[in-house]
């Protein structure tokens, strides 16, 4: 996607995943991360949580085969109300990702700025997206990502009240057990970063 830094070129994405494989990284799920921090669960060596937001078609057509080629899976925070829209995943494809080992979690119904919603609409965006995913996938949904990373104290409380055990932000950096579980940090990746910058960010928590 020209001039869109959020659209990772497929060849760059494959270089990144090949690097992770060569360096001995292992993909994990949101549940594994949560259990590690709360119940002292185990993790593989060099654990990494690969996340996608929204639910675009190329998660299925491009990212899935590349990840499978190198033995990785990913977490998808899905905009539930946009399933089936142009350039977005269908429920059939979402379920195939789920069967392929992807971790499907909530990213609201319509991707609004949660900080400006009425309490009723906020609750609707959170609860109904979770309920729809649970109905379609037949599994409990416990994790969430904030649309565009926007949040405030009211939103954090609503996310917790809606049943999320952890919520993922766009705040920079590695996650840690001392972090607020409702404000999990993530390593931001962008289209023009190149493999040198990518490797620096995933190998150094203080990048």
C-alpha angles and dihedrals in degrees: 000000000000115000092004109114091191092063105085112207109240093235091054091047091053091050089054094049091045088052091052091050093049091049093052100252121159124204118235136188132243089253092054091050092048093047091049092055099039106030101024090247121174128262131193120252114282094010118197131180110213110201136189125187130212106012110258121181093248090067084072102032099040114012098044097058092043092051092046090050090061098035099255136130130195145211118245120200099203130208094221097197093056097056107126095021121127112292090006131109122268121226089253090058093043089054091048089053088050091051090048089060100265117147108233115199139163130285097166129266101276107007098246129166096269093200093070100044127109114251090254095050092044091053090047093052092050103037099040095048089051093046093048093051091048090051095047097042100031094227135101115265113215105158136071144182123212115241106252086350092279116153145140135182092279091053093047091053092047091050091052092045090051089061105263114149093190133012127199124224135187091245112134125257148031122317121248139184091250092059125105102263089220091057105047112173124228136200106247117224124193136188100255099038097106127209095282093060091041092053091047092054097048095043101044121053090198097053 
